[in-house]
């Protein structure tokens, strides 16, 4: 997913290493987060990040483009 964000030029920071550092800090924070990732092609992906008790984490991605478009009408 990180590579895809660089491919479509959708990143919170223009510097690749700074983006990776920002994402790594968020992933290791131990807090659950949910983010909508908007791509330049108009697609939207929901990222749900959940920490695990062993220090790892699970991130789930769902394409919500069509569902959000339908709700906005």
Backbone as CSV, one residue per row, in Angstrom:
resi,resn,N_x,N_y,N_z,CA_x,CA_y,CA_z,C_x,C_y,C_z
1,UNK,0.828,-1.187,0.000,0.000,0.000,0.000,0.873,1.252,0.000
2,UNK,1.952,1.211,0.772,2.849,2.374,0.788,3.423,2.628,-0.600
3,UNK,3.837,1.572,-1.271,4.386,1.722,-2.615,3.333,2.288,-3.564
4,UNK,2.102,1.844,-3.435,1.015,2.346,-4.293,0.820,3.837,-4.082
5,UNK,0.928,4.290,-2.856,0.773,5.720,-2.589,1.866,6.522,-3.275
6,UNK,3.067,5.982,-3.350,4.138,6.684,-4.061,3.910,6.648,-5.565
7,UNK,3.374,5.530,-6.070,3.110,5.404,-7.505,2.110,6.442,-7.991
8,UNK,1.088,6.716,-7.216,0.061,7.668,-7.635,0.290,9.054,-7.049
9,UNK,1.435,9.253,-6.434,1.853,10.549,-5.895,0.883,11.107,-4.868
10,UNK,0.420,10.239,-3.980,-0.444,10.696,-2.890,0.248,10.369,-1.571
11,UNK,0.896,11.362,-1.009,1.642,11.179,0.231,1.471,12.408,1.107
12,UNK,1.501,12.247,2.426,1.373,13.404,3.303,2.601,14.313,3.267
13,UNK,3.747,13.771,2.865,4.986,14.537,2.752,5.650,14.212,1.417
14,UNK,6.316,15.171,0.783,6.943,14.892,-0.515,8.185,13.993,-0.417
15,UNK,8.827,13.942,0.732,10.043,13.150,0.909,9.696,11.701,1.256
16,UNK,10.165,10.763,0.466,9.847,9.343,0.646,10.257,8.827,2.028
17,UNK,11.466,9.106,2.459,11.945,8.624,3.761,11.159,9.238,4.919
18,UNK,10.795,10.509,4.790,9.997,11.156,5.839,8.617,10.512,5.935
19,UNK,8.030,10.155,4.781,6.721,9.481,4.772,6.815,8.129,5.464
20,UNK,7.834,7.365,5.129,8.002,6.041,5.731,8.188,6.164,7.239
21,UNK,8.958,7.145,7.673,9.173,7.381,9.105,7.849,7.748,9.789
22,UNK,7.063,8.624,9.163,5.768,9.033,9.710,4.838,7.834,9.839
23,UNK,4.759,7.010,8.807,3.897,5.832,8.826,4.360,4.809,9.860
24,UNK,5.682,4.646,9.991,6.221,3.699,10.961,5.888,4.140,12.387
25,UNK,6.029,5.424,12.658,5.689,5.948,13.987,4.213,5.700,14.307
26,UNK,3.347,5.938,13.338,1.913,5.716,13.550,1.623,4.236,13.781
27,UNK,2.297,3.372,13.028,2.059,1.930,13.139,2.531,1.372,14.473
28,UNK,3.544,1.961,15.064,4.100,1.450,16.316,3.615,2.227,17.542
29,UNK,2.645,3.104,17.367,2.173,3.933,18.479,1.371,3.144,19.511
30,UNK,0.847,1.966,19.106,0.038,1.165,20.018,-1.404,1.609,20.094
31,UNK,-1.795,2.560,19.251,-3.169,3.065,19.252,-3.875,2.672,17.954
32,UNK,-5.143,2.265,18.055,-5.888,1.963,16.832,-6.207,3.257,16.076
33,UNK,-6.137,3.207,14.771,-6.468,4.365,13.949,-7.259,3.916,12.725
34,UNK,-8.021,4.828,12.180,-8.737,4.589,10.931,-8.533,5.825,10.066
35,UNK,-8.110,5.607,8.843,-7.783,6.703,7.941,-8.384,6.448,6.575
36,UNK,-8.871,7.484,5.947,-9.308,7.414,4.563,-8.160,7.915,3.695
37,UNK,-7.730,7.087,2.762,-6.636,7.441,1.858,-7.255,7.794,0.512
38,UNK,-7.083,9.043,0.096,-7.641,9.530,-1.165,-6.528,9.534,-2.221
39,UNK,-6.758,8.800,-3.300,-5.783,8.725,-4.377,-6.123,9.731,-5.474
40,UNK,-5.106,10.110,-6.254,-5.298,11.091,-7.324,-6.276,10.622,-8.387
41,UNK,-6.489,9.325,-8.534,-7.421,8.818,-9.540,-8.871,8.853,-9.057
42,UNK,-9.114,9.380,-7.845,-10.454,9.495,-7.306,-10.870,8.342,-6.406
43,UNK,-10.077,7.277,-6.372,-10.428,6.147,-5.509,-10.105,6.464,-4.051
44,UNK,-10.850,5.825,-3.158,-10.685,6.047,-1.721,-10.582,4.693,-1.038
45,UNK,-9.567,4.551,-0.192,-9.343,3.315,0.544,-9.392,3.631,2.034
46,UNK,-10.142,2.832,2.772,-10.189,2.962,4.225,-9.108,2.054,4.810
47,UNK,-8.255,2.626,5.675,-7.222,1.836,6.332,-7.544,1.790,7.816
48,UNK,-7.736,0.596,8.338,-8.047,0.380,9.749,-6.837,-0.306,10.373
49,UNK,-6.172,0.371,11.285,-4.936,-0.123,11.889,-5.214,-0.530,13.333
50,UNK,-4.917,-1.789,13.664,-5.170,-2.317,15.015,-3.898,-2.908,15.607
51,UNK,-3.468,-2.420,16.771,-2.299,-3.002,17.428,-2.635,-4.369,18.039
52,UNK,-1.638,-5.226,18.120,-1.782,-6.547,18.732,-1.088,-6.555,20.086
53,UNK,-1.492,-7.445,20.969,-0.919,-7.499,22.318,0.566,-7.862,22.320
54,UNK,1.055,-8.525,21.255,2.460,-8.899,21.208,3.363,-7.803,20.633
55,UNK,2.791,-6.611,20.376,3.584,-5.504,19.854,3.473,-5.338,18.348
56,UNK,2.918,-6.309,17.674,2.714,-6.195,16.236,1.435,-5.426,15.932
57,UNK,1.021,-5.471,14.694,-0.204,-4.793,14.314,-0.795,-5.435,13.066
58,UNK,-2.048,-5.140,12.831,-2.752,-5.584,11.633,-3.343,-4.335,10.995
59,UNK,-3.137,-4.191,9.699,-3.774,-3.104,8.956,-4.666,-3.719,7.895
60,UNK,-5.916,-3.282,7.877,-6.879,-3.782,6.896,-7.234,-2.644,5.951
61,UNK,-7.262,-2.957,4.673,-7.558,-1.958,3.656,-8.830,-2.361,2.918
62,UNK,-9.709,-1.382,2.704,-10.952,-1.648,1.988,-11.210,-0.512,1.005
63,UNK,-11.456,-0.864,-0.241,-11.812,0.132,-1.242,-13.243,0.577,-0.958
64,UNK,-13.401,1.835,-0.576,-14.721,2.357,-0.229,-15.188,3.418,-1.221
65,UNK,-14.533,3.492,-2.357,-14.837,4.518,-3.354,-16.305,4.537,-3.720
66,UNK,-16.841,3.421,-4.139,-18.222,3.367,-4.601,-19.205,3.645,-3.477
67,UNK,-18.952,3.087,-2.301,-19.853,3.292,-1.169,-19.926,4.738,-0.732
68,UNK,-18.804,5.428,-0.712,-18.803,6.841,-0.325,-19.460,7.689,-1.399
69,UNK,-19.242,7.345,-2.659,-19.855,8.088,-3.744,-21.374,7.962,-3.673
70,UNK,-21.873,6.767,-3.404,-23.308,6.520,-3.336,-23.937,7.310,-2.185
71,UNK,-23.254,7.365,-1.032,-23.784,8.063,0.138,-23.828,9.572,-0.065
72,UNK,-22.944,10.118,-0.905,-22.887,11.573,-1.102,-23.985,12.085,-2.017
73,UNK,-24.618,11.219,-2.774,-25.662,11.672,-3.724,-26.907,12.097,-3.031
